[in-house]
Amino acid sequence: MDKNILAYFNSPEQAQKVAAKLGSLKLESISIDRFSRYPGEGSNEPILNSAMDSLSSATLHGSFTSASSGILAAADPSASGMSDGGAGGPTGKDILLTVVVDESVHHEALRIIEESGGLI
């Protein structure tokens, strides 16, 4: 049985180092993507997609355009300067490592990711 892991990192290089460490495990697929808060913002190109990734990485954008994401960004409470932006705030972790592993190595993969600074 397969297990899915989503882990967040600060940089593509950090995620790629973890992906290399995970390469010795029984992986079904692995990919590294950059994401943003609003659709259409930033790059939609995958940073790393494994050749064995049989499940295509679907990006849900619908009918959003660059103008739509600009409107969404301007409407955010943190854009006005009159708000602290809500609880929490940006973490700087905009790199997503998606891994599908065999259940037998799931805990080992989680350990590698956490020890490497990934947020699960």
C-alpha positions as CSV (number, residue, x, y, z in Angstrom):
1,M,0.0,0.0,0.0
2,D,1.2,3.5,-0.8
3,K,1.5,6.5,1.5
4,N,1.5,10.2,0.5
5,I,3.7,12.8,2.1
6,L,3.5,16.6,1.6
7,A,6.4,18.5,2.9
8,Y,7.2,22.2,2.7
9,F,10.6,23.8,2.3
10,N,12.2,27.3,2.1
11,S,14.1,26.6,-1.1
12,P,14.2,24.3,-4.1
13,E,17.7,23.3,-3.2
14,Q,16.7,22.2,0.3
15,A,13.9,20.0,-1.2
16,Q,16.2,18.6,-3.9
17,K,18.7,17.5,-1.2
18,V,15.9,15.7,0.6
19,A,14.6,14.1,-2.7
20,A,18.1,12.7,-3.3
21,K,18.2,11.2,0.2
22,L,14.7,9.7,-0.3
23,G,15.9,8.2,-3.6
24,S,17.2,5.1,-1.8
25,L,13.7,4.2,-0.5
26,K,10.8,2.5,-2.3
27,L,9.3,5.6,-4.1
28,E,6.3,5.5,-6.3
29,S,6.6,9.2,-7.3
30,I,8.3,12.4,-6.2
31,S,7.9,16.0,-7.3
32,I,9.0,19.4,-6.2
33,D,6.8,22.5,-7.0
34,R,6.6,26.1,-6.1
35,F,3.2,27.4,-5.0
36,S,1.8,30.8,-4.1
37,R,-1.1,32.0,-2.1
38,Y,-3.1,33.1,-5.2
39,P,-3.7,31.3,-8.4
40,G,-1.8,32.6,-11.4
41,E,0.9,34.1,-9.2
42,G,4.5,32.9,-9.7
43,S,5.7,30.0,-11.8
44,N,3.6,27.0,-12.6
45,E,6.5,24.9,-13.9
46,P,7.4,22.0,-11.7
47,I,10.9,22.2,-10.3
48,L,11.5,18.5,-10.3
49,N,9.2,15.7,-11.6
50,S,10.4,12.2,-11.4
51,A,10.3,10.1,-14.6
52,M,8.5,7.4,-12.5
53,D,5.7,9.8,-11.6
54,S,2.7,8.1,-13.3
55,L,0.3,10.5,-11.7
56,S,0.5,13.8,-13.5
57,S,0.8,16.8,-11.2
58,A,-2.4,18.7,-11.8
59,T,-2.4,22.4,-11.2
60,L,-5.9,23.8,-10.5
61,H,-6.2,27.2,-12.0
62,G,-9.7,27.3,-13.5
63,S,-10.3,30.6,-15.2
64,F,-8.1,32.7,-13.0
65,T,-5.9,35.2,-14.8
66,S,-3.0,37.4,-13.8
67,A,-5.5,40.2,-13.2
68,S,-7.7,38.0,-11.0
69,S,-4.7,37.1,-8.8
70,G,-3.8,40.8,-8.5
71,I,-7.3,41.5,-7.3
72,L,-7.2,38.7,-4.7
73,A,-3.8,39.9,-3.5
74,A,-5.0,43.5,-3.1
75,A,-8.1,42.3,-1.2
76,D,-6.0,40.4,1.4
77,P,-6.1,41.9,4.9
78,S,-2.3,42.1,5.0
79,A,-2.2,44.3,1.9
80,S,-3.9,47.3,3.6
81,G,-1.3,48.1,6.2
82,M,-4.2,48.3,8.7
83,S,-3.9,44.7,9.8
84,D,-1.3,42.4,11.2
85,G,-2.5,39.9,8.5
86,G,-4.1,37.5,10.8
87,A,-2.7,34.8,13.0
88,G,0.5,33.2,12.0
89,G,1.9,34.9,9.0
90,P,4.1,33.9,6.1
91,T,6.4,31.0,6.8
92,G,8.6,31.4,3.7
93,K,8.0,27.8,2.9
94,D,6.7,28.0,-0.7
95,I,8.3,24.8,-2.0
96,L,6.2,21.7,-1.9
97,L,7.8,18.2,-2.0
98,T,5.2,15.6,-2.8
99,V,6.3,12.0,-2.3
100,V,4.4,8.7,-2.7
101,V,6.2,5.9,-0.8
102,D,5.6,2.3,0.0
103,E,4.0,1.9,3.4
104,S,7.1,-0.1,4.6
105,V,9.3,3.0,4.3
106,H,6.8,5.7,5.3
107,H,8.2,6.4,8.8
108,E,11.8,6.4,7.5
109,A,10.8,8.9,4.8
110,L,9.1,11.1,7.4
111,R,12.2,11.0,9.6
112,I,14.5,12.0,6.7
113,I,12.2,14.9,5.8
114,E,11.9,16.2,9.3
115,E,15.6,15.9,10.1
116,S,16.3,17.9,6.9
117,G,14.1,20.8,8.0
118,G,11.0,20.0,6.1
119,L,7.6,20.9,7.5
120,I,5.1,18.0,7.2
